[in-house]
Amino acid sequence: MQPDVQHPQEPPSGIHPLLAGRFSPYRFDPSATVDDHALGLLLEAARWAPSAGNSQPWGFFVGRPGEPDHDRLLPHLAPSSARWATDAGLLVVTLTRRHVGEDHLLYSEFADYDLGQAVAHLTVQAQAMGLAAHQFRAFDLEGLTTELKPNPGWAIVSMIAVGRAADGPPEDRNRHPVAHLRSAPWSAAE
């Protein structure tokens, strides 16, 4: 273990259990499904995230095993993510609106940040429902963009696999200490 990294299995007293227990699984239970009600709650949580000027510049494309939209996503997964993401009960493609129309006027300089907040809300909601979420970027961005054809101004940013984790958090999860969070931007390069 690196000396400046804190073991997250020992979160400080007072941190909410949903946050302390969150992890990104590398194995999902393929028999666990994300039904319509659960999907609705996940998207509702994302909907209530804060955004600059209440612009809500995010969108989601969802696919569950057995659905045609899920089949559209699978060929674009990188081998490293396909090993575990295909067993999740839900795959979510995250998009943000970066530009207005086709003229590339900036929609919001905060669009990616705002999408991140919506994804964080979705992730915490998943944890509250006994589900786990693993965010990832190991997919063919160009191929997925061609497949989904988002409207002008919209960009695919990441994907999220959501489902029931097949295993608990790994024993060797490490986190930088809070002091690192406060000093990292001003420290010498590591």
LUMZA-649067 format. One line per field, with one value per residue: residue in three letters; x, y, z of N, C-alpha, C in turn. Coordinates in Angstrom, 2 decimals, padded with zeros to 5 digits. Layout:
// LUMZA-649067
res	c(ALA|...)
n_u	c(X|...)
n_v	c(Y|...)
n_w	c(Z|...)
ca_u	c(X|...)
ca_v	c(Y|...)
ca_w	c(Z|...)
c_u	c(X|...)
c_v	c(Y|...)
c_w	c(Z|...)
This chain:
// LUMZA-649067
res	c(MET|GLN|PRO|ASP|VAL|GLN|HIS|PRO|GLN|GLU|PRO|PRO|SER|GLY|ILE|HIS|PRO|LEU|LEU|ALA|GLY|ARG|PHE|SER|PRO|TYR|ARG|PHE|ASP|PRO|SER|ALA|THR|VAL|ASP|ASP|HIS|ALA|LEU|GLY|LEU|LEU|LEU|GLU|ALA|ALA|ARG|TRP|ALA|PRO|SER|ALA|GLY|ASN|SER|GLN|PRO|TRP|GLY|PHE|PHE|VAL|GLY|ARG|PRO|GLY|GLU|PRO|ASP|HIS|ASP|ARG|LEU|LEU|PRO|HIS|LEU|ALA|PRO|SER|SER|ALA|ARG|TRP|ALA|THR|ASP|ALA|GLY|LEU|LEU|VAL|VAL|THR|LEU|THR|ARG|ARG|HIS|VAL|GLY|GLU|ASP|HIS|LEU|LEU|TYR|SER|GLU|PHE|ALA|ASP|TYR|ASP|LEU|GLY|GLN|ALA|VAL|ALA|HIS|LEU|THR|VAL|GLN|ALA|GLN|ALA|MET|GLY|LEU|ALA|ALA|HIS|GLN|PHE|ARG|ALA|PHE|ASP|LEU|GLU|GLY|LEU|THR|THR|GLU|LEU|LYS|PRO|ASN|PRO|GLY|TRP|ALA|ILE|VAL|SER|MET|ILE|ALA|VAL|GLY|ARG|ALA|ALA|ASP|GLY|PRO|PRO|GLU|ASP|ARG|ASN|ARG|HIS|PRO|VAL|ALA|HIS|LEU|ARG|SER|ALA|PRO|TRP|SER|ALA|ALA|GLU)
n_u	c(000.84|000.54|002.13|000.70|-001.93|-005.18|-006.88|-010.03|-011.82|-012.01|-013.67|-013.94|-015.61|-018.97|-019.28|-021.66|-023.22|-024.01|-022.22|-019.77|-019.92|-019.95|-018.72|-017.02|-018.00|-016.41|-017.65|-020.86|-024.05|-025.53|-028.16|-029.68|-032.00|-032.78|-035.58|-038.44|-039.41|-037.19|-035.35|-036.68|-036.48|-033.70|-033.18|-034.77|-033.45|-031.11|-032.24|-032.82|-030.45|-028.23|-027.59|-025.86|-027.51|-029.87|-029.88|-029.68|-028.02|-027.89|-028.18|-029.42|-028.88|-030.31|-029.99|-031.10|-030.32|-031.50|-033.02|-033.40|-031.89|-029.83|-028.41|-027.39|-025.41|-023.48|-021.53|-019.75|-018.31|-015.15|-012.81|-011.84|-013.86|-016.08|-015.87|-017.03|-019.14|-021.21|-022.76|-024.20|-027.32|-028.19|-027.14|-025.88|-025.56|-023.94|-024.61|-023.80|-024.83|-022.96|-022.72|-024.59|-026.79|-025.57|-023.65|-021.63|-021.56|-020.82|-022.66|-022.84|-020.28|-020.13|-021.23|-020.15|-019.38|-021.88|-023.19|-021.65|-022.51|-025.16|-024.75|-023.46|-025.58|-027.32|-025.71|-025.51|-028.20|-028.55|-026.94|-028.43|-030.58|-029.65|-028.14|-025.28|-023.00|-020.88|-018.83|-017.49|-015.11|-014.19|-014.77|-015.67|-015.71|-016.11|-017.37|-019.67|-020.89|-021.48|-023.28|-025.42|-026.06|-026.31|-028.08|-027.11|-024.62|-024.67|-022.77|-021.34|-020.15|-019.46|-019.97|-022.17|-022.39|-024.93|-026.17|-026.67|-024.01|-021.72|-019.75|-018.22|-016.70|-013.28|-010.46|-008.21|-008.77|-007.92|-007.62|-006.76|-005.66|-007.56|-005.94|-004.37|-006.25|-006.59|-004.10|-003.14|-003.43|-001.39|000.94|004.22|004.80|003.95)
n_v	c(-001.17|002.20|004.91|007.35|006.75|005.91|003.18|002.26|000.62|001.34|003.72|007.15|007.96|008.91|009.32|008.73|005.53|004.62|005.87|005.03|002.29|001.99|000.63|-000.31|-002.96|-005.84|-008.06|-009.13|-010.36|-012.41|-013.27|-011.40|-008.85|-005.56|-004.05|-002.28|-000.45|-000.08|000.94|003.32|004.67|005.02|006.74|008.86|009.75|010.72|012.76|014.67|015.88|018.64|021.40|023.70|026.71|025.29|023.73|021.04|019.29|016.55|013.20|009.85|006.62|003.55|000.02|-003.27|-006.71|-008.93|-007.08|-005.20|-002.77|-003.24|-005.19|-003.61|-002.21|-004.00|-004.93|-002.83|-002.68|-002.72|-005.45|-005.64|-004.52|-005.91|-008.42|-008.29|-006.41|-007.29|-009.00|-007.40|-006.05|-003.85|-001.58|001.63|004.37|007.40|010.76|014.12|017.48|019.44|021.43|023.86|022.90|022.41|024.29|024.48|026.25|026.89|025.11|024.77|025.42|023.87|021.43|018.74|018.49|018.76|016.49|014.57|014.97|014.11|011.42|010.63|010.91|008.94|006.72|006.64|006.27|003.73|002.23|002.57|001.01|-001.53|-002.23|-002.14|000.06|000.46|002.64|003.35|003.70|002.05|001.38|001.46|004.53|006.01|004.10|003.54|006.03|006.32|004.20|004.95|007.54|010.30|013.43|016.54|018.42|016.91|014.62|011.44|010.30|008.39|005.06|003.10|000.27|-001.43|-003.34|-006.30|-006.84|-009.51|-010.16|-008.94|-005.77|-005.36|-006.37|-004.79|-002.09|001.24|004.60|008.01|010.10|012.70|014.97|014.82|015.41|018.09|019.11|018.13|019.55|021.42|020.16|018.76|016.98|013.54)
n_w	c(000.00|-000.82|000.91|001.02|000.69|001.68|003.20|002.08|003.40|005.92|006.55|007.60|010.64|010.41|007.65|005.12|004.97|002.41|000.72|001.76|001.33|-001.40|-004.42|-007.44|-009.13|-010.62|-011.37|-012.14|-011.13|-013.35|-013.33|-012.07|-012.52|-013.78|-013.29|-014.76|-012.84|-011.13|-013.00|-013.63|-011.15|-010.96|-013.13|-012.38|-010.09|-011.28|-012.74|-010.83|-010.19|-009.56|-011.82|-013.98|-014.21|-014.20|-016.49|-017.13|-018.88|-019.86|-021.03|-021.50|-022.80|-022.68|-022.13|-021.62|-020.87|-023.35|-024.66|-027.71|-027.79|-025.99|-027.33|-029.36|-028.08|-027.10|-029.13|-029.18|-026.88|-025.27|-025.11|-022.47|-020.85|-021.70|-020.57|-018.02|-018.02|-019.65|-018.13|-016.43|-015.26|-016.59|-019.04|-019.47|-021.52|-021.30|-022.09|-023.01|-023.53|-025.32|-027.26|-029.14|-031.50|-034.85|-035.22|-033.41|-031.24|-027.92|-025.59|-022.79|-020.59|-018.43|-018.90|-018.95|-016.29|-015.05|-016.09|-014.79|-012.15|-012.37|-012.98|-010.63|-008.82|-009.82|-009.33|-006.50|-005.91|-007.03|-005.28|-002.93|-003.56|-003.42|-005.57|-007.76|-009.38|-012.13|-013.59|-016.80|-019.52|-021.44|-024.35|-027.83|-028.85|-031.23|-032.89|-031.35|-031.30|-034.02|-034.23|-032.46|-033.19|-031.97|-031.53|-033.14|-031.41|-029.13|-027.15|-026.58|-023.48|-021.47|-020.13|-018.06|-016.10|-014.50|-011.84|-009.82|-007.71|-008.01|-006.27|-003.22|-002.24|-003.32|-001.36|-001.52|-002.03|-002.48|-001.37|-001.85|000.84|002.53|002.80|000.51|-001.47|-001.07|-001.60|-004.00|-006.57|-006.33|-005.82|-006.43|-009.48|-009.52)
ca_u	c(000.00|001.31|002.01|-000.24|-003.24|-005.94|-007.69|-011.41|-012.65|-012.05|-014.04|-014.07|-016.92|-019.85|-019.57|-022.89|-022.95|-024.15|-020.97|-018.68|-020.06|-019.95|-017.54|-017.28|-017.74|-015.92|-018.50|-022.27|-024.90|-026.28|-029.57|-030.36|-032.51|-033.16|-036.92|-038.87|-039.51|-035.83|-034.80|-037.31|-035.91|-032.33|-033.24|-035.36|-032.37|-030.26|-033.02|-032.84|-029.11|-028.08|-026.88|-025.68|-028.70|-030.89|-029.90|-029.81|-027.50|-027.49|-029.11|-029.01|-029.38|-030.28|-030.26|-031.07|-030.19|-032.72|-033.63|-032.62|-030.93|-028.67|-027.65|-026.70|-024.28|-022.47|-020.39|-018.86|-017.54|-013.77|-012.71|-011.62|-015.14|-017.06|-015.75|-017.89|-020.29|-022.30|-023.59|-024.97|-028.73|-028.47|-026.05|-026.32|-024.64|-024.16|-024.37|-023.94|-025.04|-021.83|-022.83|-025.93|-026.95|-024.42|-022.72|-020.60|-021.57|-020.76|-023.95|-022.51|-018.93|-020.29|-022.03|-019.55|-019.47|-023.28|-023.43|-021.02|-023.39|-026.32|-024.27|-023.24|-026.91|-027.76|-024.87|-025.92|-029.53|-028.34|-026.44|-029.56|-031.50|-028.96|-027.48|-023.96|-022.76|-019.47|-018.68|-016.32|-014.90|-013.56|-015.65|-015.33|-016.49|-016.49|-018.35|-020.92|-021.49|-022.06|-024.43|-026.54|-026.36|-026.91|-028.38|-026.00|-024.36|-024.60|-021.59|-021.25|-019.03|-019.07|-021.03|-022.33|-023.01|-025.68|-026.76|-026.29|-022.62|-021.55|-018.78|-018.10|-015.57|-011.97|-009.75|-007.11|-009.22|-007.17|-008.04|-005.86|-006.20|-008.14|-004.85|-003.96|-007.27|-006.40|-002.78|-002.77|-003.21|-000.24|002.08|005.11|004.30|004.31)
ca_v	c(000.00|003.44|005.60|008.46|006.24|005.40|002.01|002.71|-000.26|001.98|005.12|007.92|007.98|009.97|009.26|007.96|004.14|004.44|006.31|004.18|000.94|001.99|000.18|-000.64|-004.40|-006.43|-009.22|-008.92|-011.55|-012.34|-013.59|-010.25|-007.92|-004.20|-003.94|-000.93|000.40|000.25|001.82|004.62|005.32|005.42|007.91|009.94|010.28|011.52|013.93|015.66|016.40|020.06|021.74|025.14|027.35|024.24|023.34|019.58|018.92|015.16|012.24|008.47|005.56|002.38|-001.30|-004.39|-007.99|-009.40|-005.98|-004.84|-001.70|-003.86|-005.85|-002.57|-001.72|-005.04|-005.01|-001.68|-002.80|-003.22|-006.76|-005.50|-004.27|-006.93|-009.57|-008.16|-005.54|-008.00|-009.66|-006.42|-006.00|-002.61|-000.77|003.01|005.26|008.77|011.79|015.49|018.45|020.37|022.49|024.17|022.54|022.01|025.40|024.31|027.24|026.20|025.06|025.08|024.96|022.99|020.27|017.49|018.50|018.51|015.08|013.84|015.02|013.24|010.04|010.39|010.70|007.62|005.72|006.56|005.65|002.30|001.68|002.56|-000.04|-002.82|-002.45|-001.55|000.70|000.55|003.57|002.98|004.30|001.04|001.04|002.14|005.76|006.36|003.12|003.71|007.27|005.99|003.32|005.61|008.78|011.35|014.69|017.50|019.09|015.91|013.76|010.31|010.51|007.18|004.06|002.61|-001.05|-001.44|-004.64|-006.83|-007.29|-010.94|-010.23|-007.73|-004.92|-006.00|-006.04|-003.85|-000.79|002.32|005.97|009.05|010.77|014.02|015.94|014.76|016.11|019.53|019.54|017.53|020.49|022.28|019.33|018.38|015.81|012.25)
ca_w	c(000.00|-000.87|002.18|001.00|000.30|002.82|002.88|002.21|004.23|007.23|006.31|008.83|011.28|009.95|006.22|004.92|004.56|000.95|000.11|002.25|000.79|-002.86|-005.15|-008.84|-009.26|-011.86|-011.64|-011.87|-011.12|-014.61|-013.14|-011.46|-013.53|-013.41|-013.86|-015.17|-011.66|-010.72|-014.02|-013.44|-009.97|-011.28|-014.00|-011.58|-009.25|-012.16|-013.14|-009.76|-009.95|-009.87|-013.06|-014.21|-014.75|-014.33|-017.90|-017.21|-020.20|-019.89|-021.62|-021.28|-023.68|-021.81|-022.71|-020.68|-021.56|-024.00|-025.40|-028.91|-027.53|-025.33|-028.40|-030.12|-027.30|-026.84|-030.06|-029.04|-025.64|-025.39|-024.46|-021.03|-020.18|-022.11|-019.66|-016.85|-018.24|-020.33|-017.13|-015.67|-015.61|-017.31|-019.56|-019.68|-022.22|-020.84|-023.09|-022.55|-024.60|-025.26|-028.25|-029.64|-032.90|-035.64|-035.39|-032.39|-030.17|-026.64|-024.89|-021.40|-020.24|-017.28|-019.30|-018.49|-014.83|-014.70|-016.35|-013.69|-010.98|-012.63|-012.86|-009.20|-008.20|-010.26|-008.65|-005.10|-005.91|-007.26|-004.02|-001.99|-003.99|-003.37|-006.85|-007.87|-010.66|-012.54|-014.69|-017.59|-020.83|-022.28|-025.48|-029.09|-028.86|-032.60|-033.34|-030.60|-031.79|-035.33|-033.98|-031.78|-033.91|-031.14|-032.21|-033.17|-030.14|-028.06|-027.20|-025.65|-022.57|-020.75|-019.94|-016.70|-015.93|-013.24|-011.53|-008.52|-007.69|-007.70|-005.18|-002.43|-002.66|-003.17|-000.12|-001.73|-002.51|-001.86|-001.64|-001.36|002.02|002.30|002.62|-000.89|-002.25|-000.90|-002.04|-005.29|-007.68|-006.10|-005.50|-007.52|-010.22|-008.92)
c_u	c(000.89|001.12|000.99|-001.65|-003.90|-006.78|-009.16|-012.30|-012.78|-012.43|-014.18|-015.50|-017.72|-020.13|-020.77|-022.55|-023.10|-022.88|-019.81|-018.72|-020.00|-018.63|-017.97|-016.97|-017.19|-016.63|-019.92|-022.99|-025.77|-027.76|-030.36|-030.76|-032.74|-034.51|-037.28|-038.93|-038.12|-035.18|-035.38|-036.74|-034.48|-032.32|-033.84|-034.30|-031.44|-030.95|-032.95|-031.46|-029.07|-027.33|-026.82|-026.93|-029.87|-031.01|-030.07|-029.31|-027.04|-028.58|-028.54|-029.65|-029.22|-030.60|-030.13|-030.97|-031.54|-033.44|-032.77|-031.58|-029.68|-027.78|-026.89|-025.43|-023.14|-021.31|-019.37|-018.05|-016.13|-013.72|-012.56|-012.92|-016.19|-017.03|-016.71|-019.17|-021.47|-023.23|-024.43|-026.42|-029.11|-027.17|-026.61|-025.21|-024.96|-023.78|-024.51|-024.12|-023.97|-022.00|-024.28|-025.94|-025.66|-023.37|-021.63|-020.47|-021.62|-022.11|-023.75|-021.12|-018.98|-020.98|-021.45|-019.62|-020.90|-023.66|-022.84|-021.87|-024.60|-025.93|-024.02|-024.57|-027.44|-027.01|-025.26|-027.30|-029.42|-027.89|-027.57|-030.55|-030.86|-028.30|-026.10|-023.82|-021.26|-019.42|-017.42|-016.29|-014.23|-014.58|-015.20|-016.23|-016.99|-017.56|-019.69|-021.64|-022.15|-023.32|-025.64|-026.96|-027.02|-027.12|-027.17|-025.87|-024.21|-023.38|-021.70|-020.00|-018.54|-020.20|-021.05|-022.97|-023.66|-026.27|-026.41|-024.86|-022.55|-020.59|-018.83|-016.93|-014.24|-011.29|-008.71|-007.54|-008.48|-007.74|-006.98|-006.48|-006.73|-007.05|-004.38|-004.96|-007.05|-005.07|-002.43|-002.56|-001.96|001.02|002.98|004.54|004.81|004.99)
c_v	c(001.24|004.21|006.72|008.03|005.59|004.21|002.35|001.80|000.32|003.45|005.86|007.88|009.15|009.97|008.35|006.55|003.89|004.85|005.40|002.79|000.85|001.47|-000.18|-002.12|-004.77|-007.74|-008.87|-010.26|-011.51|-012.68|-012.43|-009.26|-006.55|-003.96|-002.48|000.03|000.85|001.20|003.23|005.38|005.81|006.70|009.11|010.57|011.16|012.82|015.04|016.22|017.91|020.27|023.25|025.72|026.40|023.75|021.84|019.04|017.46|014.33|010.84|007.57|004.28|001.10|-002.37|-005.69|-008.46|-008.32|-005.62|-003.75|-002.23|-004.51|-004.83|-002.11|-002.73|-005.06|-003.89|-001.71|-003.29|-004.58|-006.66|-005.24|-005.32|-008.13|-009.49|-007.36|-006.26|-008.70|-008.70|-006.41|-004.79|-002.00|000.60|003.74|006.67|009.75|013.16|016.40|019.53|021.58|022.68|023.84|022.13|023.11|025.44|025.48|026.47|026.27|025.45|024.56|023.99|021.67|018.95|017.38|018.15|017.05|014.23|013.84|014.11|011.78|009.70|010.14|009.31|006.52|005.55|005.93|004.15|001.63|001.57|001.44|-001.43|-003.20|-001.80|-000.96|000.78|001.46|003.21|003.70|003.32|000.55|001.86|003.37|006.10|005.40|003.27|004.98|007.05|005.14|004.09|006.92|009.85|012.63|015.62|018.22|018.15|015.03|012.65|010.52|009.20|006.18|003.66|001.23|-001.05|-002.83|-005.06|-007.35|-008.76|-011.14|-008.93|-006.89|-005.63|-005.52|-004.93|-002.52|000.31|003.66|006.92|009.67|012.15|015.08|015.96|015.52|017.61|020.00|019.09|018.56|021.35|021.50|019.17|017.14|014.53|011.35)
c_w	c(000.00|000.44|002.17|000.59|001.50|002.38|003.12|003.04|005.63|007.04|007.64|009.36|010.73|008.46|006.02|004.43|003.06|000.22|000.51|001.62|-000.72|-003.40|-006.56|-009.05|-010.63|-012.16|-011.23|-011.90|-012.38|-014.46|-012.54|-012.55|-012.92|-014.08|-014.17|-013.99|-011.21|-011.72|-013.87|-012.25|-010.24|-012.12|-013.28|-010.68|-010.08|-012.54|-012.11|-009.43|-010.26|-011.18|-013.21|-014.86|-014.93|-015.78|-018.11|-018.55|-020.28|-020.54|-021.43|-022.32|-022.88|-022.58|-021.64|-021.46|-022.11|-024.79|-026.62|-028.65|-026.82|-026.38|-029.25|-029.40|-027.21|-027.82|-029.88|-027.74|-025.96|-024.71|-022.94|-020.26|-020.53|-021.17|-018.49|-017.12|-018.88|-019.34|-016.30|-016.15|-016.43|-017.79|-019.88|-020.42|-021.76|-021.93|-022.45|-023.76|-024.48|-026.17|-028.67|-031.13|-033.57|-035.76|-034.31|-031.43|-028.86|-025.96|-023.44|-021.12|-019.07|-017.63|-018.80|-016.97|-014.40|-014.97|-015.24|-012.44|-011.17|-012.49|-011.40|-008.49|-008.56|-009.51|-007.19|-004.99|-006.12|-005.96|-003.00|-002.31|-003.95|-004.69|-006.81|-009.27|-010.92|-013.76|-015.47|-018.93|-021.79|-023.33|-026.68|-029.22|-030.26|-033.12|-032.65|-031.03|-033.15|-035.16|-033.45|-032.44|-033.02|-031.95|-032.20|-031.83|-028.97|-028.26|-026.17|-024.80|-021.96|-020.79|-018.48|-016.79|-014.55|-013.04|-010.12|-008.60|-007.31|-006.54|-004.40|-002.91|-002.47|-001.89|-000.31|-002.33|-001.76|-002.27|-001.12|-000.11|001.66|002.08|001.17|-001.77|-002.21|-001.48|-003.45|-006.41|-007.54|-005.78|-006.71|-008.19|-009.57|-009.91)
